[in-house]
Amino acid sequence: MSEQTGDLPTDWWTTEDVLAFLKSAGAPISRATWAAYVSRGQAPAPDRMFGRSPAWKPAAVRDWQASRPRRGSVEADT
């Protein structure tokens, strides 16, 4: 996460940035859960790799979060 401004970066999000965003959106998950979602194709695939570190475009994560079915919703029950 960007430590200079305290805000999330606008160009690429690391796993830590994604987890911080999800927590701020009221849907916190663990690092292991995020990794499982990505490996199963339930979350967006990384848009880029920096060495062995995956990175996502913020818009991809925001769109995914907005479309996630919630516990108790019709989509989650089917």
HELIX and SHEET records of a PDB file:
HELIX    1   1 THR A   15  SER A   24  1                                  10    
HELIX    2   2 ARG A   31  SER A   39  1                                   9    
HELIX    3   3 PRO A   58  SER A   67  1                                  10    
HELIX    4   4 VAL A   74  ASP A   77  1                                   4    
SHEET    1   A 2 ARG A  48  PHE A  50  0                                        
SHEET    2   A 2 SER A  53  ALA A  55 -1                                        
END                                                                             
